[in-house]
Amino acid sequence: MEAVKTLKLRIKDKHAGVQVGSATVQLVCEEYATRRKQFKKSRLNWRVSSRKSAKHSLGWVPFKAGGAKYKAGQIAFVGHKFGLWDSYGLSRFDLRAGSFSQDARGRWYLNVCVKVDVPKSEGVGSVGIDLGLKTAATCSDGEELASGLYRKHEGALGIAQRAGKKNRVRAIHAKIANTRKDAMHKFSTGLVARNAAIFVGNAQAGAMVKTTMAKSTLDAGWSMLKTMLEYKSHQAGIVFEEVNEAYTTQTCSGCGVIPASSPKGRTGLRMRRWTCCECGAEHHRDVNAARNIAARGHARLAGGIPVL
């Protein structure tokens, strides 16, 4: 199976005064028109070029297929050659459309689409995933994805902010984001490789960020994880489905009832383990919820509801 994958590689060299071609100008104009229509405005604000401004606009230079070419470990673009850390082996791919982009720390990256062969998943199992705050994700088989990366670095970040060390602040934020993304990629890739069906609860981060748990919700990164699971599942040819997670925490995955001993309300948030007073089954709260999510996913499949 073939799929288009976006590669991101860091540029070594910096060139000032690089002239862009007409294709890049066209893409910028198309992006401007798209965003103007999206935000329903007759004109958009000018980009802020001053590096001292808090609203400084990061660099972005798009190009069409064939606009950038890989030659002898360098990227050739409009008469200039840029060195880069080639961690993917670009000589094996035909470069398509992409862009040069700048991050908050002033580093430039090459983002380019290439066509790759994606092997089908050989997994035969199924897994349910409960999204949470104490752990970002808990699987029905007991595997967990840790959360709290921002909380872990919050002290060092506060010290750097009070000292006015902007470069240090950006470095800490980048470390948090990169560590979170790396952990999620490893977690989601492992699940796709081992399973033929993945079901995840439909927890809505948009609603949670309006509460007092906003910081923890953003730190967990639910939307990013679900996006990774979805596109990796589709590429590998396996089932991915979001299911209604209502009452999955309170329902016993053994007997299917909501017993009086299950965690309920705010007081139940502190209850990590509980015993069903109906059937006597002992549960880890999040694993129990994940098992109920998996069961609801299987019920959807059995009912003939399309999932792809």
Disulfide bonds with the S-S distance in Angstrom:
none
